[in-house]
Amino acid sequence: MRTTHTARMAAGALAALLVLAGCSSKAEDGGGDKQAAGGVRTGDGIKGKTINLGVLTDMTGVYATLGKSVTQAQQLYVKQVNADGGICGYRLALTVRDHGYDPQKAVSGYTELAPKVLGFAQFIGSPFVAAVKQRIDGSDKALVLPQAWSATLLGSPYIRVIGSTYDIETINAIDFLMKEKGLAEGDRIGHVYFEGDYGENALTGSRYMARKAGLKVVEQKIKPTDNDMTGQVVALKKAGVKAIVISAGPRQAASLVGVAAASRFGVPIIGNNSAYAPQLLATPAAAALEANYYVASPSLPIGADTPQAKKLVADYRAAYPDDGLDNGVVAGWTGASAFGEALKKACAAKDLTREGVDKALLTIDAFDPGFGITQDFGDPKAASSKESVILRPDKDAVGGMTVVREAQASSAAQGYTPGAS
């Protein structure tokens, strides 16, 4: 359930937006550092006994299903924390803005909320996070936990990607194809990918793995508006590829898998986490997806056999009985839990300022809310994990996915440094 990225955003348009909207983000509610009862320092985003957190999501655009699941999971987390007495004596509050995956709305939403919140428990879309990165790192210094996994977001102490980045995830995906699906040295592997930072960061992983393993990558760049993958299947079949990686959206993955099956082109296909949604199992591509499609994931699925997963399933169903379950619920819960853990550690250090929360997150080196992969937030230059779980679609599973290979980091991923290839 990764956040898929559109074609490269118009740099000039974003720059203009930042000039217009990028004025000071001085806090309206925090008003600078203050000393609260018990000797805990507070500041921006804390008003009275409430810690205000921002959510910049997509509830009406191309990733509305993901945004809804992520946001509702975070609202559930906040409700439960507040029912248990809050954190450090403070209740949590989320202010949600829907940017509809539109760059202007994303930047203006950040500009509106940045002065009012302690940080962001969610920010969907790495192009939008990148557009305000200079402000985050420069004047605002508010912790941002994006729902985006581009390696271009690494390096900031204030923007912390949770899990493996797209390049690392792709390396692990190809390792799975080689170890368990017959892909071998000398073979050709197809890679269908969105233009822009999501697809191109994933392609970096393919190219790296190809050099390490003696493969040849046959590249097929597409746009997010390209929904029919017939041309790509024809080209890859002609090229004689033995497997395919897809770094695009669920719609493109369904078309690719469905067309390949109809063409009797039975090579294994694996997607990044963004390239699947359980709703695909209600489409004509369902049988082909279950038979020959795999997904690399930064966590166990929502239907995992762990106490935490089972409790989250029960709680989410009780809170949102009319909504289905998908891995967006896991992603949202994990992001909110990570922010909550940073708040708890900042409270213990008696510093709930933005600086204090940022420092607290960097001390967390073994975070796992119960979905199989431990995160280390200590080094902003590195992904918090190099592990991936390999999943497959399954209409009978809770959340529509089951585990094929447990969490692991391939030897190639272990030796890889984003940006150094």
URNORKA-V212791 format. One record per backbone hydrogen bond with DSSP energy under -1.0 kcal/mol. NH is the residue of the N-H (numbers start at 0). CO is the residue of the C=O. Records with the same first field share a line. If there is no record, write none. Layout:
NH: CO, CO
This chain:
13: 9
14: 10
15: 11
16: 12
17: 13
18: 14
19: 15
20: 16
21: 17
27: 114
33: 41
35: 39
38: 35
40: 349
41: 33
45: 42
46: 49
49: 46
50: 90
51: 44
52: 92
53: 118
54: 94
55: 121
56: 96
63: 60
66: 62
67: 63
68: 64
69: 65
70: 66
71: 67
72: 68
73: 69
74: 70
75: 71
76: 72
77: 73
78: 74
79: 75
80: 76
81: 77
82: 78
83: 79
84: 81
85: 80
86: 89
89: 86
90: 48
92: 50
94: 52
96: 54
98: 56
101: 98
105: 101
106: 102
107: 103
108: 104
109: 105
110: 106
111: 107
112: 108
113: 109
115: 112
116: 112
117: 51
119: 142
120: 53
123: 55
128: 124
129: 125
130: 126
131: 127
135: 131
136: 132
137: 133
139: 134
140: 135
143: 157
144: 119
146: 122
147: 145
152: 149
153: 150
154: 379
159: 143
165: 148
168: 164
169: 165
170: 166
171: 167
172: 168
173: 169
174: 170
175: 171
176: 172
177: 173
178: 174
179: 175
180: 176
182: 176
185: 213
186: 183
188: 215
189: 242
190: 217
191: 244
192: 219
193: 246
194: 221
199: 195
200: 196
201: 197
202: 198
203: 199
204: 200
205: 201
206: 202
207: 203
208: 204
209: 205
210: 206
211: 207
212: 208
213: 209
214: 209
215: 186
217: 188
219: 190
221: 192
225: 222
232: 228
233: 229
234: 230
235: 231
236: 232
237: 233
238: 234
240: 235
241: 187
243: 267
244: 189
245: 269
246: 191
252: 248
253: 249
254: 250
255: 251
256: 252
257: 253
258: 254
259: 255
260: 256
261: 257
262: 258
263: 260
264: 259
268: 291
269: 243
270: 293
271: 245
274: 271
279: 276
280: 277
281: 278
282: 279
285: 282
288: 284
289: 285
290: 286
291: 287
292: 288
293: 268
294: 390
295: 270
296: 388
299: 370
303: 300
305: 303
309: 305
310: 306
311: 307
312: 308
313: 309
314: 310
315: 311
316: 312
317: 313
318: 314
319: 315
322: 319
328: 325
330: 326
331: 327
332: 328
333: 329
334: 330
335: 331
336: 332
337: 333
338: 334
339: 335
340: 336
341: 337
342: 338
343: 339
344: 340
345: 341
346: 342
347: 343
348: 344
349: 346
350: 345
351: 40
356: 352
357: 353
358: 354
359: 355
360: 356
361: 357
362: 359
363: 360
366: 374
374: 366
375: 383
376: 363
381: 378
387: 407
388: 296
389: 404
390: 294
391: 401
393: 399
396: 393
399: 396
401: 391
403: 389
404: 389
407: 387
413: 409
414: 410
415: 412
419: 416
